[in-house]
């Protein structure tokens, strides 16, 4: 515990210019600080409250005596709207992406967000990140989600756009130039083969 924590308790006011937290989240965290918490739990709450006041990670580390990684992690939790779930994450290093995470990502991307209670119709990397963090307790960046999707050959882009692109490409490839059709005009009419236009259209 830092010298600051020993002598000067964190004072958090009702900040109308809150950067990340809702009024509910901020009051919940403030109330939780009044309880009997371990140093680690108290620190994560104070990090989120200070980040919500606009304090930089460097300043937070100086005030609380925490590591940059810890300050960065809990600032990210506050930023992604999950500060009220501060007890759901066990004390220790953040979880790393594992096979279970990849399996869930692969499954969820093929399903509608509405199946999970969301109002929007298609997933974005940001919402995949938030949902999986809530479901599995594993925090990753939006950029990392995009990288994982790319590695698995998946995308959040609508499939119909890809289908339309394929159709457009096929149409361009099926254009036939009249120069490709040559006839020997010196041949007799009986020797000139008739052109089946229905077959020609199939090329």
GITA-V786003 format. One record per helix or strand of 3 or more residues. SS is the DSSP state (@ for helix, = for strand). FROM is the first residue (numbers start at 1). LEN is the number of residues. If there is no record, write none. Layout:
BEGIN
SS:FROM:LEN + SS:FROM:LEN
END
This chain:
BEGIN
@:3:5 + @:23:11 + @:39:14 + @:57:8 + @:68:12 + @:83:3 + @:99:10 + @:113:4 + @:125:12 + @:142:10 + @:159:15 + @:178:3 + @:189:3 + @:197:4
END
